[in-house]
Amino acid sequence: MTNEIIKYEKQFEEIRSLITMHRERALREVNEESLQMSWTVGKIVSDKLKSNEWGSKVVTQLSEYLRTKDPTLKGYSRRNIYNMVMFYDEYSSKTFIERLQGLSLPDFVQTQTAQMNKNTIVQTASAQLPQILCLTTFSNHLEILNRCNTVEQRIFYILYAYRERLKNKELQRCIVNDTFGSLMGNKKNFSAGLKQMYPQSPSLIKDRAFVDFLSLPEKHNERQLHKGLLDHMKQFVLELGKDFLYVDSEYPLQVGGSTFKVDLLFYHRGLQCLVAIELKAKKFKPEYMGQLEFYLEALDRDVKRSNENPSIGILLCQSADQSVVEYAMSRSLSPTMVAEYHRQLIPKEVVQKSLEEFCSFLKEFKEK
């Protein structure tokens, strides 16, 4: 960087930030208009079908008519028109609206009356577009509607896709590997110290990681696991969450005359702290925690910067007896947790309370 550029760097950065802000605002407005269009068309066609004024054949004719009248129109195939109907029917349902109203959602996702065009045909579409739907794209909504069976799951993944800025393929994986279940629950595998120091951590850090992309054999060792994660770091970071920034592998810690190595070191942007991950290709044992706590002490004393929060430790094991984990973590004052990795995707059942906890976290997260 030349001295001339350095001289104007602050001003240049202000302009770059301004461009980014307006570009993101434009994308949001385009997305909201697109969703409003899908909602309105979906309602009109849904009403026609429910009243038996139209049948399936008429929907096909509509698609052909639109394509003939304006060949530049994309996304109005027979199938996608029915997707718009599903979008409207599911999200305008009494069950969905009542569940939204029963949640303590942040102001920016509260149900609001969407602005409608003043065209005569549009005036018949009187139902309101819930503002929460504008947090993600139509393609993401289709993924959620087709893969999630409960209202709670759908609301969660709309919020999660917004928070993590998930693209369609990323969202698809999150749903398949049950991110909802991974982020929620009693979190008995979080130490007392972690819960006290970082009360928001249960909604930020998963307690299960799915590493199916590694294609690990049933019998494998820590070296194979470690190498696989390094070779597929992008996928692993996406599995952990986008707030995790990779720092180093086998990060050296010099204590006295000895050198110790942290398997994987990350930085968490949301919690603003270092995160040490220790890998164990075997079942959890309480004695593993001593090593991890030692690493955290060394990181906080010699590596952590003054503006950063205390380091967190994650013990990533192949399996864990939950009762043993609970006993091991209940009195620990170090900010640590035990997580399991699974070689294959395993679906889990979720409950309404989980969604309520996540919404409460999201509200506090946005207010800070």
VEXKE-30883 format. One record per residue (C-alpha): residue in one letter; x, y, z. Coordinates in steps of 0.02 Angstrom, whole numbers, padded with zeros to 5 digits, always signed. Example, Ala and Ser with C-alpha at 12.3 -4.5 7.8 and 13.67 -1.06 7.14 Angstrom:
A+00615-00225+00390 S+00684-00053+00357 
REM end
This chain:
M+00000+00000+00000 T+00077+00164-00056 N+00094+00314+00059 E-00031+00407-00049 I-00164+00273-00022 I-00125+00263+00164 K-00156+00450+00175 Y-00334+00430+00111 E-00371+00255+00179 K-00497+00313+00309 Q-00595+00413+00180 F-00587+00269+00056 E-00652+00149+00188 E-00800+00264+00225 I-00846+00262+00041 R-00827+00072+00032 S-00940+00052+00184 L-01068+00168+00104 I-01068+00066-00057 T-01087-00096+00041 M-01232-00025+00143 H-01329+00032-00011 R-01294-00128-00105 E-01360-00234+00039 R-01511-00120+00055 A-01548-00139-00131 L-01535-00329-00118 R-01655-00330+00030 E-01780-00223-00064 V-01770-00334-00218 N-01793-00489-00110 E-01943-00413-00019 E-02026-00366-00184 S-01995-00541-00251 L-02072-00620-00096 Q-02220-00501-00102 M-02249-00551-00283 S-02241-00738-00239 W-02358-00711-00092 T-02485-00613-00196 V-02484-00732-00344 G-02491-00879-00224 K-02645-00810-00138 I-02738-00772-00299 V-02708-00946-00370 S-02742-01029-00201 D-02911-00942-00188 K-02956-00994-00365 L-02911-01175-00331 K-03001-01183-00163 S-03159-01112-00237 N-03150-01239-00380 E-03151-01093-00502 W-02986-01159-00568 G-02917-01333-00586 S-02742-01400-00615 K-02763-01379-00803 V-02795-01192-00784 V-02634-01171-00685 T-02541-01251-00830 Q-02628-01133-00950 L-02580-00984-00841 S-02398-01036-00848 E-02404-01055-01037 Y-02494-00888-01056 L-02363-00794-00954 R-02221-00876-01051 T-02304-00834-01218 K-02347-00654-01175 D-02176-00615-01104 P-02036-00739-01143 T-01921-00641-01027 L-02024-00692-00875 K-01931-00827-00779 G-01989-00932-00633 Y-02171-00953-00683 S-02174-01135-00729 R-02323-01238-00673 R-02218-01311-00533 N-02158-01143-00471 I-02333-01070-00472 Y-02383-01213-00357 N-02231-01171-00251 M-02301-00996-00231 V-02468-01071-00180 M-02379-01177-00049 F-02281-01024+00009 Y-02442-00929+00038 D-02546-01072+00109 E-02417-01129+00237 Y-02362-00959+00298 S-02536-00884+00304 S-02604-01032+00403 K-02682-01000+00573 T-02555-01118+00654 F-02405-01023+00586 I-02473-00849+00625 E-02526-00895+00802 R-02356-00973+00837 L-02270-00814+00776 Q-02380-00706+00886 G-02341-00817+01036 L-02154-00793+01019 S-02051-00651+01091 L-01974-00603+00925 P-01863-00450+00897 D-01952-00298+00825 F-01871-00321+00654 V-01959-00489+00628 Q-02128-00449+00702 T-02275-00480+00587 Q-02313-00319+00495 T-02428-00269+00354 A-02329-00276+00193 Q-02350-00132+00073 M-02465-00184-00068 N-02473-00115-00244 K-02631-00015-00283 N-02675-00117-00436 T-02855-00179-00435 I-02813-00364-00445 V-02685-00348-00306 Q-02812-00267-00189 T-02897-00437-00174 A-02739-00506-00092 S-02782-00435+00077 A-02686-00559+00185 Q-02527-00488+00261 L-02353-00547+00217 P-02269-00584+00385 Q-02113-00477+00394 I-02011-00624+00459 L-02022-00702+00285 C-01918-00560+00214 L-01767-00619+00313 T-01720-00747+00182 T-01748-00790+00000 F-01890-00880-00089 S-01776-01026-00134 N-01728-01044+00050 H-01912-01041+00097 L-01947-01183-00023 E-01807-01283+00058 I-01880-01250+00230 L-02059-01288+00178 N-02013-01451+00092 R-01893-01518+00224 C-01967-01458+00390 N-02123-01535+00463 T-02159-01421+00610 V-02194-01235+00626 E-02057-01222+00756 Q-01926-01293+00637 R-01980-01176+00499 I-01969-01020+00606 F-01801-01073+00675 Y-01723-01101+00503 I-01790-00935+00436 L-01704-00847+00582 Y-01547-00954+00570 A-01530-00928+00382 Y-01541-00741+00413 R-01415-00740+00555 E-01288-00849+00464 R-01326-00777+00290 L-01348-00952+00223 K-01353-00993+00040 N-01473-01127-00021 K-01351-01274-00014 E-01287-01220+00157 L-01463-01209+00225 Q-01504-01379+00152 R-01360-01458+00247 C-01408-01370+00408 I-01583-01442+00398 V-01524-01617+00354 N-01399-01621+00498 D-01528-01551+00620 T-01444-01389+00670 F-01602-01350+00768 G-01573-01498+00881 S-01385-01466+00891 L-01406-01288+00955 M-01549-01321+01074 G-01581-01432+01225 N-01526-01438+01406 K-01341-01418+01364 K-01281-01526+01507 N-01120-01544+01410 F-01079-01360+01441 S-00976-01326+01598 A-01046-01217+01736 G-00907-01094+01698 L-00953-01082+01513 K-01137-01053+01550 Q-01095-00919+01679 M-00961-00831+01574 Y-01051-00845+01407 P-01238-00867+01438 Q-01271-00845+01251 S-01153-00986+01201 P-01285-01126+01194 S-01368-01034+01050 L-01203-01004+00961 I-01105-01166+00978 K-01169-01336+00921 D-01149-01488+01031 R-01146-01605+00881 A-01041-01596+00724 F-01078-01701+00570 V-00919-01744+00476 D-00993-01855+00341 F-00890-01759+00214 L-00732-01842+00284 S-00787-02019+00237 L-00702-02086+00393 P-00699-02275+00415 E-00789-02344+00567 K-00621-02377+00650 H-00510-02223+00637 N-00384-02132+00744 E-00357-01951+00794 R-00225-01926+00659 Q-00350-01974+00523 L-00483-01862+00600 H-00362-01717+00616 K-00297-01731+00438 G-00473-01749+00369 L-00531-01590+00455 L-00381-01493+00391 D-00411-01556+00214 H-00594-01505+00224 M-00579-01350+00333 K-00707-01250+00234 Q-00841-01383+00261 F-00792-01400+00444 V-00806-01212+00475 L-00978-01211+00391 E-01027-01355+00506 L-00967-01262+00661 G-01044-01096+00610 K-00985-00947+00509 D-00928-00851+00664 F-00784-00974+00684 L-00622-00913+00605 Y-00482-01039+00583 V-00316-00987+00662 D-00197-01136+00662 S-00171-01323+00680 E-00063-01396+00819 Y-00042-01221+00890 P+00114-01222+01002 L+00103-01168+01184 Q+00268-01145+01274 V+00251-01175+01462 G+00412-01185+01562 G+00532-01295+01466 S+00396-01392+01376 T+00297-01364+01218 F+00115-01418+01206 K+00007-01414+01050 V-00178-01371+01032 D-00255-01481+00897 L-00356-01341+00817 L-00366-01157+00864 F-00508-01043+00808 Y-00571-00869+00846 H-00757-00838+00875 R-00814-00669+00810 G-00978-00666+00907 L-00901-00710+01075 Q-00737-00620+01034 C-00625-00755+01105 L-00505-00893+01056 V-00579-01068+01044 A-00467-01220+01070 I-00531-01384+00999 E-00456-01548+01058 L-00494-01704+00956 K-00527-01876+01031 A-00569-02019+00912 K-00642-02116+01056 K-00772-02107+01195 F-00764-01961+01318 K-00666-01984+01478 P-00668-01857+01622 E-00478-01850+01628 Y-00476-01770+01455 M-00541-01608+01532 G-00382-01578+01631 Q-00278-01563+01473 L-00403-01445+01392 E-00413-01333+01546 F-00223-01325+01549 Y-00222-01265+01369 L-00351-01129+01409 E-00245-01065+01553 A-00093-01054+01438 L-00193-00967+01301 D-00264-00838+01421 R-00096-00801+01500 D+00015-00796+01347 V-00090-00781+01188 K-00254-00690+01224 R-00253-00505+01187 S-00314-00376+01314 N-00469-00335+01211 E-00522-00518+01196 N-00630-00622+01313 P-00570-00779+01404 S-00535-00927+01291 I-00659-01071+01268 G-00616-01255+01254 I-00712-01385+01154 L-00676-01570+01173 L-00734-01653+01013 C-00761-01839+01046 Q-00827-01982+00943 S-00956-02022+01077 A-01000-01978+01256 D-01103-02049+01398 Q-01214-01902+01443 S-01220-01946+01626 V-01030-01951+01636 V-01020-01786+01543 E-01144-01704+01660 Y-01047-01759+01814 A-00882-01700+01737 M-00950-01528+01688 S-01064-01482+01833 R-00928-01406+01944 S-00803-01351+01813 L-00771-01164+01819 S-00672-01165+01657 P-00770-01115+01500 T-00770-01287+01419 M-00891-01404+01333 V-00900-01579+01262 A-00962-01604+01084 E-00984-01763+00984 Y-00945-01789+00801 H-01046-01907+00694 R-00987-01988+00534 Q-01165-01993+00465 L-01311-01874+00472 I-01430-01918+00613 P-01601-01831+00628 K-01663-01781+00803 E-01833-01731+00872 V-01855-01550+00924 V-01974-01462+01044 Q-02062-01294+01052 K-01961-01234+01200 S-01803-01242+01095 L-01872-01115+00972 E-01927-00999+01111 E-01752-01003+01185 F-01675-00965+01016 C-01793-00819+00985 S-01751-00746+01155 F-01566-00761+01116 L-01588-00681+00945 K-01680-00533+01022 E-01539-00503+01147 F-01410-00532+01010 K-01484-00394+00900 E-01501-00271+01043 K-01316-00277+01086 
REM end
